[in-house]
Amino acid sequence: MTDVTSGQADPRDEILAIVDENDEVVGEAPRGEAYARGLRHRCAFIEVRDAQGRLFVHRRTPNKLVFPSRYDLFVGGVVGAGESYEDAALREAEEELGVSGLPRPTPLFKFLYEDGAGHSWWSYLYEVVCDVPVSPQVEEVAWHGFLTEEELERRLGEWEWTPDGLAAYHRLRAFRAG
């Protein structure tokens, strides 16, 4: 289905691989159905830093299917059926940042996100440096900025963040601490 006003495909119609607790594919479903039924699927999270080492942070648009209008520490999104985590990470980073020719994101680790409220997805975390100007997708990003570590630390207690992004951020800090 295409949204007549924007000409864009409806994200609820995107076909996702449905996976089990071991990240093995057990079926496929449209994104809208996967979210409505709480079906476990796959996501790619990409930490983006600029050439100065600042972290790309953004606020999601109010029309997002999950966690609308919340701040996020990562770009990324669902992995389509038949798509690899690696391909999804590059696609999502370029789409959300509005850039092309981005280096392939570096894989870091994978974890299962579950919040007890029906959200469950295997999440592969990546990192990439984007040294070109960004022009984020207006359908995805309501506000964006590159924050220093100090700025981010101040904002962590002030802004309402996506819970999966916060979980990924804490796991990333522990991963880097060794």
C-alpha contacts under 8 A as a table, 3 or more apart, distances in Angstrom:
res1	aa1	res2	aa2	distance
1	M	9	A	5.85
1	M	10	D	5.71
1	M	13	D	6.90
2	T	7	G	5.97
2	T	8	Q	5.48
2	T	9	A	4.22
2	T	10	D	5.54
3	D	6	S	5.63
3	D	7	G	5.30
3	D	8	Q	5.44
3	D	9	A	6.04
3	D	10	D	6.11
4	V	7	G	5.28
4	V	8	Q	7.64
9	A	13	D	7.66
10	D	13	D	5.68
10	D	14	E	7.46
11	P	14	E	5.43
11	P	31	R	6.97
11	P	32	G	7.65
12	R	30	P	6.24
12	R	31	R	4.79
12	R	32	G	4.12
12	R	33	E	7.53
13	D	30	P	5.03
13	D	31	R	5.92
13	D	32	G	6.48
14	E	30	P	5.29
14	E	31	R	5.43
14	E	32	G	7.99
14	E	80	G	7.13
15	I	28	E	6.52
15	I	29	A	5.47
15	I	30	P	4.32
15	I	31	R	5.96
15	I	80	G	5.97
15	I	81	A	5.73
16	L	28	E	5.52
16	L	29	A	5.52
16	L	30	P	5.96
16	L	31	R	6.03
16	L	34	A	7.82
16	L	41	H	6.78
16	L	42	R	7.82
16	L	78	V	7.48
16	L	79	V	6.58
16	L	80	G	4.66
16	L	81	A	4.44
17	A	25	V	6.16
17	A	26	V	7.57
17	A	27	G	5.99
17	A	28	E	4.55
17	A	29	A	6.74
17	A	41	H	5.97
17	A	42	R	7.17
17	A	79	V	7.52
17	A	80	G	6.39
17	A	81	A	4.38
17	A	82	G	7.14
18	I	25	V	5.69
18	I	26	V	5.72
18	I	27	G	5.02
18	I	28	E	5.14
18	I	29	A	6.75
18	I	34	A	7.78
18	I	39	L	6.50
18	I	40	R	5.71
18	I	41	H	4.72
18	I	42	R	7.59
19	V	22	N	7.52
19	V	23	D	5.13
19	V	24	E	5.10
19	V	25	V	4.32
19	V	26	V	5.28
19	V	27	G	7.01
19	V	39	L	7.94
19	V	40	R	5.60
19	V	41	H	5.36
19	V	42	R	7.42
20	D	23	D	5.22
20	D	24	E	5.47
20	D	25	V	6.61
20	D	26	V	6.51
20	D	40	R	6.66
21	E	24	E	7.48
21	E	112	L	7.98
23	D	42	R	7.99
23	D	122	W	6.61
28	E	81	A	6.76
29	A	33	E	6.36
29	A	34	A	6.03
30	P	33	E	5.37
30	P	34	A	6.20
31	R	34	A	4.95
31	R	35	Y	6.14
32	G	35	Y	5.29
32	G	36	A	6.08
33	E	36	A	4.99
33	E	37	R	5.92
33	E	39	L	7.98
34	A	37	R	5.38
34	A	38	G	5.72
34	A	39	L	4.70
34	A	40	R	7.30
34	A	41	H	7.65
35	Y	38	G	5.08
35	Y	39	L	6.43
35	Y	118	G	7.97
35	Y	119	H	7.43
36	A	39	L	7.91
37	R	118	G	7.73
38	G	118	G	4.76
38	G	119	H	5.85
38	G	120	S	6.89
39	L	118	G	7.97
39	L	119	H	7.86
39	L	120	S	7.02
40	R	119	H	7.51
40	R	120	S	4.95
40	R	121	W	4.99
40	R	122	W	7.40
41	H	78	V	7.62
41	H	79	V	7.78
41	H	120	S	7.04
41	H	121	W	4.83
41	H	122	W	6.28
42	R	78	V	5.78
42	R	79	V	5.34
42	R	85	Y	7.87
42	R	121	W	5.23
42	R	122	W	4.76
42	R	123	S	5.99
43	C	76	G	7.23
43	C	77	G	5.27
43	C	78	V	4.19
43	C	79	V	5.25
43	C	85	Y	7.41
43	C	121	W	6.48
43	C	122	W	6.12
43	C	123	S	4.82
43	C	124	Y	6.48
44	A	76	G	5.29
44	A	77	G	5.51
44	A	78	V	6.34
44	A	79	V	6.68
44	A	85	Y	6.16
44	A	88	A	6.50
44	A	89	A	5.40
44	A	92	E	7.96
44	A	123	S	5.59
44	A	124	Y	4.98
44	A	125	L	6.12
44	A	126	Y	7.48
45	F	74	F	5.74
45	F	75	V	5.96
45	F	76	G	4.73
45	F	77	G	6.73
45	F	89	A	6.95
45	F	123	S	6.71
45	F	124	Y	6.07
45	F	125	L	4.76
45	F	126	Y	6.06
46	I	74	F	5.25
46	I	75	V	5.26
46	I	76	G	5.75
46	I	89	A	6.56
46	I	93	A	6.82
46	I	105	P	7.30
46	I	125	L	5.87
46	I	126	Y	4.61
46	I	127	E	5.25
46	I	128	V	6.99
47	E	55	L	7.35
47	E	56	F	7.44
47	E	73	L	7.00
47	E	74	F	5.00
47	E	75	V	6.74
47	E	125	L	7.59
47	E	126	Y	6.12
47	E	127	E	4.57
47	E	128	V	6.33
48	V	55	L	5.93
48	V	56	F	5.43
48	V	74	F	6.89
48	V	75	V	7.39
48	V	127	E	5.97
48	V	128	V	5.17
48	V	129	V	5.72
48	V	130	C	6.57
49	R	52	Q	7.61
49	R	53	G	5.28
49	R	54	R	5.20
49	R	55	L	4.52
49	R	56	F	5.77
49	R	127	E	7.94
49	R	128	V	6.53
49	R	129	V	4.91
49	R	130	C	6.13
49	R	146	F	7.55
50	D	53	G	5.28
50	D	54	R	5.51
50	D	55	L	6.77
50	D	56	F	7.39
50	D	129	V	5.53
50	D	130	C	5.09
50	D	131	D	5.39
50	D	146	F	7.34
51	A	54	R	7.53
51	A	129	V	6.58
51	A	130	C	6.77
51	A	131	D	5.18
53	G	148	T	7.50
54	R	146	F	5.32
54	R	147	L	5.10
54	R	148	T	4.79
54	R	149	E	7.14
55	L	73	L	7.68
55	L	146	F	5.06
55	L	147	L	5.13
55	L	148	T	6.39
55	L	149	E	7.54
56	F	73	L	6.86
56	F	74	F	7.31
56	F	144	H	7.11
56	F	145	G	5.81
56	F	146	F	4.42
56	F	147	L	6.48
57	V	71	Y	7.13
57	V	72	D	5.86
57	V	73	L	4.98
57	V	74	F	6.80
57	V	144	H	5.66
57	V	145	G	5.55
57	V	146	F	6.08
57	V	147	L	6.94
58	H	71	Y	5.52
58	H	72	D	5.44
58	H	73	L	6.91
58	H	141	V	6.33
58	H	142	A	7.25
58	H	143	W	5.41
58	H	144	H	4.09
58	H	145	G	6.43
59	R	69	S	5.90
59	R	70	R	5.41
59	R	71	Y	4.05
59	R	72	D	6.04
59	R	141	V	5.91
59	R	142	A	5.49
59	R	143	W	5.17
59	R	144	H	6.44
60	R	64	K	6.93
60	R	67	F	7.70
60	R	68	P	5.78
60	R	69	S	4.71
60	R	70	R	5.50
60	R	71	Y	6.10
60	R	72	D	7.11
60	R	140	E	5.86
60	R	141	V	4.92
60	R	142	A	5.61
60	R	143	W	7.44
61	T	64	K	5.88
61	T	68	P	5.87
61	T	69	S	5.09
61	T	70	R	7.90
61	T	138	V	7.91
61	T	139	E	6.69
61	T	140	E	5.55
61	T	141	V	5.46
61	T	142	A	4.92
62	P	68	P	4.64
62	P	69	S	4.70
63	N	68	P	6.14
63	N	69	S	7.94
64	K	67	F	6.73
64	K	68	P	4.82
64	K	69	S	7.66
64	K	140	E	7.21
65	L	68	P	6.65
67	F	70	R	5.89
67	F	162	T	5.93
69	S	142	A	7.80
70	R	159	W	7.95
70	R	160	E	5.58
70	R	161	W	5.15
70	R	162	T	5.63
71	Y	159	W	6.87
71	Y	160	E	6.08
71	Y	161	W	4.53
71	Y	162	T	6.04
72	D	75	V	7.43
72	D	161	W	5.80
72	D	162	T	5.68
72	D	165	G	5.95
72	D	166	L	7.91
73	L	165	G	5.95
73	L	166	L	7.44
73	L	169	Y	7.27
74	F	165	G	6.53
75	V	92	E	7.01
75	V	93	A	5.97
75	V	96	E	6.58
75	V	97	L	7.90
76	G	88	A	7.90
76	G	89	A	6.36
76	G	92	E	5.00
76	G	93	A	6.00
76	G	96	E	7.45
77	G	88	A	7.75
77	G	89	A	7.95
77	G	92	E	6.35
78	V	88	A	7.47
79	V	83	E	6.11
79	V	84	S	7.00
79	V	85	Y	6.28
79	V	88	A	5.50
80	G	83	E	5.22
80	G	88	A	7.44
83	E	87	D	6.51
83	E	88	A	6.57
84	S	87	D	5.25
84	S	88	A	6.18
85	Y	88	A	5.10
85	Y	89	A	6.05
85	Y	124	Y	6.84
86	E	89	A	5.14
86	E	90	L	6.49
86	E	104	R	7.91
86	E	105	P	7.56
86	E	107	P	7.69
87	D	90	L	5.38
87	D	91	R	6.10
88	A	91	R	5.04
88	A	92	E	5.79
89	A	92	E	5.32
89	A	93	A	6.01
89	A	105	P	6.72
89	A	126	Y	7.33
90	L	93	A	5.24
90	L	94	E	6.16
90	L	102	L	7.47
90	L	103	P	7.93
90	L	104	R	5.88
90	L	105	P	6.28
91	R	94	E	5.39
91	R	95	E	6.04
92	E	95	E	5.08
92	E	96	E	5.92
93	A	96	E	5.42
93	A	97	L	5.88
94	E	97	L	5.30
94	E	98	G	5.59
94	E	99	V	4.99
94	E	100	S	5.71
94	E	101	G	7.88
94	E	102	L	6.62
95	E	98	G	5.12
95	E	99	V	6.84
95	E	136	P	7.57
95	E	137	Q	6.79
96	E	136	P	5.25
96	E	137	Q	5.25
96	E	140	E	6.73
96	E	141	V	7.43
97	L	134	V	5.33
97	L	135	S	5.72
97	L	136	P	4.31
97	L	137	Q	6.63
98	G	134	V	5.83
98	G	135	S	4.65
98	G	136	P	4.80
98	G	137	Q	5.99
99	V	102	L	6.90
99	V	132	V	7.70
99	V	133	P	7.79
99	V	134	V	6.13
99	V	135	S	6.89
102	L	130	C	6.72
103	P	128	V	7.09
103	P	129	V	7.71
103	P	130	C	7.98
104	R	128	V	7.36
105	P	126	Y	5.71
105	P	127	E	5.39
105	P	128	V	4.78
106	T	126	Y	5.22
106	T	127	E	5.26
106	T	128	V	6.32
107	P	124	Y	7.38
107	P	125	L	6.21
107	P	126	Y	4.41
107	P	127	E	6.74
108	L	124	Y	7.53
108	L	125	L	5.58
108	L	126	Y	5.32
108	L	127	E	7.27
109	F	124	Y	5.86
109	F	125	L	5.49
109	F	126	Y	7.44
110	K	122	W	7.02
110	K	123	S	5.50
110	K	124	Y	4.20
110	K	125	L	6.04
111	F	122	W	5.83
111	F	123	S	5.34
111	F	124	Y	6.54
112	L	120	S	7.24
112	L	121	W	5.91
112	L	122	W	4.47
112	L	123	S	6.01
113	Y	119	H	7.65
113	Y	120	S	5.46
113	Y	121	W	5.34
113	Y	122	W	6.12
113	Y	123	S	6.72
113	Y	164	D	6.73
113	Y	167	A	7.76
114	E	117	A	7.95
114	E	118	G	7.62
114	E	119	H	5.69
114	E	120	S	4.39
114	E	121	W	6.75
115	D	118	G	6.84
115	D	119	H	5.75
115	D	120	S	6.84
116	G	119	H	6.84
125	L	168	A	7.55
130	C	133	P	7.94
136	P	140	E	7.58
136	P	141	V	6.15
136	P	144	H	7.86
137	Q	140	E	5.36
137	Q	141	V	5.80
138	V	141	V	5.27
138	V	142	A	6.39
139	E	142	A	7.78
141	V	144	H	6.95
147	L	150	E	7.86
147	L	151	E	5.65
147	L	152	L	5.89
148	T	151	E	5.15
148	T	152	L	6.14
149	E	152	L	5.06
149	E	153	E	6.14
150	E	153	E	5.17
150	E	154	R	6.46
151	E	154	R	5.26
151	E	155	R	6.33
152	L	155	R	5.06
152	L	156	L	6.10
153	E	156	L	5.32
153	E	157	G	7.52
154	R	157	G	6.35
154	R	158	E	7.03
155	R	158	E	4.90
155	R	159	W	5.75
156	L	159	W	6.07
156	L	161	W	7.70
161	W	165	G	7.17
161	W	166	L	6.69
162	T	165	G	5.21
162	T	166	L	6.28
163	P	166	L	5.10
163	P	167	A	6.17
164	D	167	A	5.02
164	D	168	A	6.14
165	G	168	A	5.01
165	G	169	Y	6.02
166	L	169	Y	4.94
166	L	170	H	6.20
167	A	170	H	5.32
167	A	171	R	6.25
168	A	171	R	5.09
168	A	172	L	6.00
169	Y	172	L	5.00
169	Y	173	R	6.24
170	H	173	R	5.15
170	H	174	A	6.31
171	R	174	A	5.11
171	R	175	F	6.02
172	L	175	F	4.91
172	L	176	R	6.14
173	R	176	R	5.21
173	R	177	A	6.08
174	A	177	A	5.01
174	A	178	G	6.44
175	F	178	G	5.34
